[in-house]
Amino acid sequence: MATKALKGVDEGVWNMFKAQAASRGVDMAEYLGIIVEEAQKQNAREWWNDLLSFIEAHKSSLTDSDVARMKAFRKRFRMRRNPDEIRP
């Protein structure tokens, strides 16, 4: 389905959009697709940055020995639950 018009777009903004598309040598539909892809990439970058900053701010208080004990417990529990199936 092709959209013929965008409602509520300021004429100055529309003219800038057309000029930017022309300066890049693409038609307006292709340029709009480029803009949408870039916005999605930016949103993904922001999401990852938010996640990494959260992880950095909330460091785990588990020590290496705590992690080793949890892995050993998990292994024993899995062996007890299904002794025929041992996974690494």
Contacts in CASP RR format, 6 or more apart in sequence:
PFRMAT RR
TARGET T0000
AUTHOR 0000-0000-0000
METHOD contacts of the structure
MODEL  1
MATKALKGVDEGVWNMFKAQAASRGVDMAEYLGIIVEEAQKQNAREWWND
LLSFIEAHKSSLTDSDVARMKAFRKRFRMRRNPDEIRP
6 14 0 8 1.000
17 28 0 8 1.000
17 31 0 8 1.000
18 28 0 8 1.000
20 31 0 8 1.000
21 27 0 8 1.000
21 28 0 8 1.000
21 30 0 8 1.000
21 31 0 8 1.000
24 31 0 8 1.000
24 34 0 8 1.000
26 34 0 8 1.000
62 70 0 8 1.000
78 85 0 8 1.000
78 86 0 8 1.000
78 87 0 8 1.000
79 86 0 8 1.000
END
